[in-house]
Amino acid sequence: MTKEKWLVEFQVLNGRRPTDQEMLEASKNNFETMTSAVAKKSFKIEPSLFLKIAIGFIVAIFGYVVGYLFM
């Protein structure tokens, strides 16, 4: 993230200008914000989740077909 983008995001989130200490800490982290760091980590999805969803759909479709055949 660039310094300018970091400044804008900081001001939007905190409603004030950053202190010199906050600027120094941000420059050490390459102006990465907490929200961008959290966003990078929070979108990890387990591969087994896709398998569970697929099995759920298969069971639901099978139940629908079997129920339709025996009506």
C-alpha positions in Angstrom: 0.0 0.0 0.0 1.3 3.5 -0.7 1.8 6.1 1.9 -1.0 8.3 0.4 -3.5 5.4 0.4 -2.5 4.5 4.0 -3.0 8.1 5.1 -6.5 8.2 3.6 -7.5 4.9 5.1 -6.1 5.9 8.5 -8.0 9.1 8.5 -11.3 7.5 7.4 -11.0 4.8 10.1 -9.8 6.9 12.9 -11.2 10.4 12.1 -7.8 12.1 12.7 -4.3 12.5 11.3 -1.7 9.9 12.4 0.9 10.8 15.0 4.6 10.7 14.1 4.9 7.4 16.1 2.0 5.9 14.1 3.7 7.0 10.8 7.0 5.5 11.9 5.3 2.1 12.8 3.4 2.1 9.5 6.5 2.8 7.5 8.2 -0.2 9.2 5.3 -2.4 8.0 5.3 -1.0 4.5 2.1 1.0 5.2 0.1 -2.2 5.6 -3.1 -1.5 7.6 -4.7 -3.9 10.1 -7.7 -4.2 7.9 -5.7 -5.2 4.8 -3.7 -7.7 7.0 -6.9 -9.2 8.4 -8.5 -9.3 4.9 -5.6 -11.3 3.5 -5.9 -13.9 6.3 -9.6 -14.1 6.6 -10.3 -15.4 3.1 -8.7 -18.8 3.5 -11.2 -21.5 2.8 -10.6 -25.1 3.7 -10.6 -27.4 0.7 -12.6 -30.0 2.6 -15.4 -27.4 2.8 -16.0 -27.7 -0.9 -16.2 -31.5 -0.6 -18.8 -31.2 2.2 -20.9 -28.8 0.2 -20.7 -31.0 -2.9 -21.8 -34.1 -0.8 -24.6 -32.1 0.7 -25.9 -31.2 -2.8 -25.6 -34.8 -4.0 -27.6 -36.0 -1.0 -30.2 -33.3 -1.5 -30.6 -34.1 -5.2 -30.8 -37.9 -4.5 -33.5 -37.3 -1.8 -35.4 -35.1 -4.2 -35.3 -37.7 -7.0 -36.2 -40.6 -4.7 -39.1 -38.6 -3.2 -40.4 -37.8 -6.7 -40.2 -41.4 -7.9 -42.3 -42.7 -4.9 -45.0 -40.1 -5.0 
